């Protein structure tokens, strides 16, 4: 003889199984990678979960807002002399997938701007990934591409 509780439990389990068998939300169609990584036109809306601008609060110290002079990787054409470029610290947390600890460690290495992340060479990326114990993250999350797009968005 079944108790009332066992009967309710079986009915509940059957209702859950029926609900899981027919999902309320339709499964989205697969999107090709070239569509995902293509640059977005200015008039197109941001996709759900996209990188959005986070404004710096006034509570942060003024030391983060001061520009830093960094010698750029590029040289003047034909001269062989590096060009000094003033690089202002930027909010690297706008790069999707880049965690606060990695941002802090990049800042310790002197990488404080989107252009610096975008210009990292493959050997530098491999060295950083090995040091931070984050194998493949630069390519998996397209950090260099995201940094390039954020730099272009900021400067256009």
N, C-alpha and C positions, 0 to 999 in steps of 0.2 A: 504494500500500500504506500503510495507516494504522499508526501506531505505537501501542504499548500506552498511552502517555501520552495521545494524542489520543482513544482509545476511552474511557479513564477520565474524561477531561475532559468528553466529550459525555454520558456516563452521569451524571456529577455535575451538569451543567447541566440535564439532563432531570429529575433528582430534585428539584432546587431549584425548577424550574418547576412540577412537580406539587405540591410542598408549598405554594407560593405560591397556586396555583389553589384549594386548599381550605384556608382558614385554620383554625387550631386553635381560636381564640376567635371566638365568634359576634359579629357586629356588634351593638352595643346599639341599642335603639329610641330614636328621637328623644324628647326630653323638652321639653314646652312651657315657655316662659320664665316664665309665671306660677307654675308648679310649682317652678322653681328658686329664684325670689326670695321665695317666701312664707316668713314666719317659721316657724322650727322650734319645735315644742312641746318642753318640757323633757324629756319622757320619750322622745322620738325619738332614735335614735343619730345621731351626726354622719356626714354623707356622706363618701365617700372623697375625700381632698384638701381637706377643709374647713379653715377657719381654726381652729387649736388654740391654746390658751393657752401662752405661753412665759414661764416664770418668770424673774424677774430674778435673776442670780447675785450673790453677795456681793462679787465681784471688782470690780463697777462702783463708780465713785466715789460718795461720799455726796451730792455736789451734784445728782445726778439724782434722788435720793429726796426732796429738800427741796421742800415745796410752794411754788408761785409765786403771788403775788397778781396777778390779771389783771382788768381791768375788763370785765365781760360786755357783750355786745351788747344785752341786754335792759334795759329801764328799769322802775322801779316803776310800777305802774298809775296813770296820771293825774299822776304827779309830774314826769316828764321827767328825773329824776335817774338816772344809771346805777347799777346795783347792783354792788358789789365782791364777786366770788366767788373763793374760793380754788381754784385749779386745780392738781392734782397731775400732774406729768409721767407719761404713760402710754407703754407700749410700742407705738408706732405700727407696728412690724413685724408685728403681728398682722393688719393690714389686708392682705389678699391682693393681690398685684400692686404693692404700694408698695415700691420698692427703697430700700436704705440711703442712697443719695445724695439722693433726694427727701425722705426722712425728715429728713436733716440740714438740707436747705434749708428745709423746713417749720419745723423747730425754730428756724432762724435768723430766720424771719418771726414767731416767737412762737407758732406752732401746735404745742402739745405734748400735747394731750389729744384723746380721741375726740370729746368734745362740740364742740370747736372745729372739727374736720374736718366733723362732721355739720351744723353751723350755717353753713357757708360758703355765700354767695349765688352765684347763677349768674355774676354779674359778677366776683366774687372768684375763682371757679373758672377762668373764662376768662383772667383776668390771671395766675394761677399757672401754668396750662397753657402760656400764651405764654412766660412767663419761664423755665420749666423745659424748654421745647421738648418737651412731652408732650401733643400735641393729642388731645383726646377721652378721655384716660385716666380722668378722674373718672367719666364715664358708662360707659365700656367695662367698667371693673372695679367699678363701683358703690361707689366709695370712701366717699362720704357715707353710703350705706345700711349698708355694713359697719361704719363707725365708730359709727353709731347703734345697730346691733345689739350691738356689742361693749360700748358704754356701758350699754345696758339689761341685758345679761348680767352685767356687773360690779356693777351697782347693784341687782339683784333677787335 
